[in-house]
Amino acid sequence: MMKIEDRTSGEVRKWRKFAFSLGVGAVCGGLSSFLFLSLVDGTFDQLGKSGEIAGLVALVYIVTGLALGLGLFIPNLGARFLNVEDSDELREQRVQLAFASAGMMAAGIALMIAALAAPAGPIAAPVALAGFAIAMLIFVITSVGTAKRQDEFMRAISREAAAMAFYLTVLTGGTWTLLAHLGMITGPAALDWLTMLWAVLLVAAFGVCATRGLLKPR
């Protein structure tokens, strides 16, 4: 009887933590999105829908990277909202997760720079190109660093996510482009393609992790 009660109590605790994490993520994401859209509406009115959507997708990367980084710097706090067993797990994977955190933020910053680049945004084209290149270089370096520290299971997850992202890009981007070619809708802009690449990578990563059971509350 005690074992059943302990197991039930543990499951309740996990789901409470999961709900808390979702709540914190929703609040942080909603607040950052509101601030970004307010800034766009008040200062950068010419960004258009493509720029706004690109900026919002970029914020997902940046906020996620910041949350992971906060969890690493303060493991006891991170264990309360990150999907880990305890703070010791964060300490054990500190280096790998640090690479992941930096990579997520770098990817988000790169897309944000593209969203705010001229001619619609305030960042001059040469500056935007240089900033985008530097951010993507950091992303590549951190991705290599993460890959070197992955076990075989996580390498398989990465390969599956990359494959799913490719198929999603072909499906969504290909369909959109075909319909535009047939004159049925307006075709994707250059920035839309960048946003699509970033977005489908997120969707693919979450999809593969979900099918592998990595999103179960812990």
Stockholm file with secondary structure:
# STOCKHOLM 1.0

chainA/1-218         MMKIEDRTSGEVRKWRKFAFSLGVGAVCGGLSSFLFLSLVDGTFDQLGKSGEIAGLVALVYIVTGLALGLGLFIPNLGARFLNVEDSDELREQRVQLAFASAGMMAAGIALMIAALAAPAGPIAAPVALAGFAIAMLIFVITSVGTAKRQDEFMRAISREAAAMAFYLTVLTGGTWTLLAHLGMITGPAALDWLTMLWAVLLVAAFGVCATRGLLKPR
#=GR chainA/1-218 SS CHHHHHHHHHHHHHHHHHHHHHHHHHHHHHHHHHHHHHHHHHTCTTSHHHHHHHHHHHHHHHHHHHHHHHHHHSHHHHHHHSSSSCHHHHHHTHHHHHHHHHHHHHHHHHHHHHHTBTTTSSBCHHHHHHHHHHHHHHHHHHHHHHHHTCCHHHHHHHHHHHHHHHHHHHHHHHHHHHHHHTTSSCCCCHHHHHHHHHHHHHHHHHHHHHHTTTTSCC
#=GC SS_cons         CHHHHHHHHHHHHHHHHHHHHHHHHHHHHHHHHHHHHHHHHHTCTTSHHHHHHHHHHHHHHHHHHHHHHHHHHSHHHHHHHSSSSCHHHHHHTHHHHHHHHHHHHHHHHHHHHHHTBTTTSSBCHHHHHHHHHHHHHHHHHHHHHHHHTCCHHHHHHHHHHHHHHHHHHHHHHHHHHHHHHTTSSCCCCHHHHHHHHHHHHHHHHHHHHHHTTTTSCC
//
